[in-house]
Amino acid sequence: MEREGSLKKADGYLAVLLWREYKKGNKAALDTLVRYNLEDVVNMQYLADWVYNEGVSRLLIPLEMLPVPSKYNVDVPFDENW
């Protein structure tokens, strides 16, 4: 699942760097880390339903697919310079 906007290329390594910066006193780094993690959490239902449907589609028995919700748009401010 791809992120939108300036966090599009963010990954787990950036999360580590943001935490280290926050521990040094950089509040903006924490805001960005919170936003990064929040995007993961709120889209977990979308991902779970999508993965379930992918698995069901490969079975030889008919099972009902789940309706996949759209991805959530997270509107929490953060420092976009990361």
N, C-alpha and C positions, 0 to 999 in steps of 0.2 A: 504494500500500500504506500503510495507516494504522498509526501507532504506537499503543502501548497506554499507559495510565497518564499520569503527569505530563509525559511527553515527547510526548504526542499532538499538540500544536500546534507542536512544534519544527520549524524549517526551517533552510535553509542560512545565513540571516542570523544566527540564534542561534548557529550554529557559529562564525561569525566573531567574534561578541561574546564567546563563551566563550574562544576562543583569545586574544583581547586581554586578557581578565581574567586568564588564566593567566600571560601574559607580565608582568603587573603583580605576580605572586606569589600569586595565588589558586589554591591546589591543588584546591579543590573544583570550580572551573570546569573544570580538566583532567579530573577524574573524570567530570564530566557530559559533556564533549566525547567522551571515550573511549567512554562508554556509547552516545551518539548514533551515533557512527561504527560501533561494533560491531553495533548493530541493523541498520544498512545492509548490512554485510558478511555476516553470517550468514544473512540472508534473500535474498541474491543468487541462490541456486539456485532458490528458490521463484519469484522474479520471472522468471528466465530460462526456466524450464519453462512458466510460465503464458503468457509472450509467445510462445514457440514454438508452443504449442497454439493460441493465437489466430490466428497466421499460417497454420498448417496447416489450420485449420477454414475458411479462406477460399479455399483452393486447389480447383481442379476435379479434381485427382487424389487418389485415396485414399492417405493416409499415416497411419501409426500415431501416435497421440497419446502424449505422455510422461505418466507418472504424476506428478502435482504433489504434492510433499511439503507437509506442513503448515508454517506459519510457525514459526520457532524462537522459543522463549521465552528471552529474555536475562535472566539473573539475576545482574547485576553491580551492586553498590551505587554510588550517585551522589547528588549533592546535588539533591534534588527541588524546591528553592526557585527554580530557574531557570524 
